[in-house]
Structures are given as structure tokens and as C-alpha cells.
Amino acid sequence: MEEKRKKFRNMIQNFFGKVKNDLQGFSAEQTFEIPYFKIYKNAKSVKVYLGNQYDEEWEKIETPPTQKQLDEYEKTLKSFLIEIDKVVVDIKEKSFEYYKERYARYYEVPFEVLFENDKIQNTENGQLHPPLNIDNEEKHFEYMNEILESIRISNNGTIIIPILYDLDEEHQLALKIVNNKVEEIDGIGEVY
């Protein structure tokens, strides 16, 4: 085991820079900008986690990614960034559908503000907040265009993006993108 660790530490630089292990798994030294998205706390770029944090039995993965896996993750991220215009169109379409199914019935009528944020504030007179009138993909995207500090790249062309969701700050939002198509949208911790 020690030999593996030594070999891993001495691994030559790659697209991601040195790979290090922390509480959330293996991460890249290099950070990346993701067009169309802001980064939490006004950071310039996001941290990238490489591979899953846990295995099928929910045991923490201790073995670093192989060079073959790093090459696959590199290909996944590069493809995602090259096709970001199309990916964001898909994100906007699918997340707006998600909003209409789960949240519109609450926000498209006068509502009580449960959690204030930059976009949704309590009214001064204590009355219900007027409907948000989120009637298209662009308006909805304004409530979900901030990444929560990191993304995760895993096998089979998969990227998980946790989003600060102004409409549900308790659960936030996670996007599972497989081969540059949105496969799943749900609360953080539900998508993996």
C-alpha cells in the first residue's frame, strides 16, 4: 500500500495538476471556470473532484484514480467545456420543467417567504410575496446559475454540478450530466 501511495505522489503532472485526497475524495490541483455560471462566494473557478467519493457499499474510496481514469475525466471535462453552449440550453430546458413540476405551484401565487436571499425578500408590510412570474427558461436560470464551489467528474462521461438554488435553499439543486445531456435534476445528495 505504501508503495502505491509513493508512486501516486510522484505521478507526473497532468491536465488536472497534482491529484490530492481530502474529506470529499480525490480532487484536482487545477481549478476551472465554467461559462454561464457564477461560483459561490465570487470565486473565479471551481474545484474538480475526480471519481466518486464512495463505492457501492458506501465505503470511502481510498485508491486514487488511475492514469486511464484521469484521461477519461479529462476527456469528459474538455468535451463538456467545448459543448457548454448546448449543455446550458439543455440545463435551462430541463431545470425549467423541474421547476414547473415541483415549485411553480408555490411561487406562481402569492407566497410566504420562508428563507430570504438576494432574489427573494420578505415584504415590508408583512404581506405575502407577489408571484415570481417565472414563465420561461431564462427567468428560471437566474435563480440557479451559481455553482457551489466544486463539481465532480466520474466514470462514463458523468459530471455532477451542485447548484445554489435560490428557490430551495434547504435542499439546493444538483445536476447530473452524462455525455453532455442532463440525465437527472434533484436536491443535493439525491443525485449520484
Secondary structure, 3 states (H helix, E strand, C coil): CHHHHHHHHCCCCCCCCCEEEECCEEEECCCECCCCCEEHHHCCCEEEEECCCECCCCCECCCCCCHHHHHHHHHHHHHHHHCHHHHHHHHHHHHHHHHHHHCHHHHCCCECCCCCCCCCCCCCCCCCECCCCCCCHHHHHCCCCEECCEEEEECCCEEEEEEECCCCCCCCEEEEEECCEEEEEECCCCCC
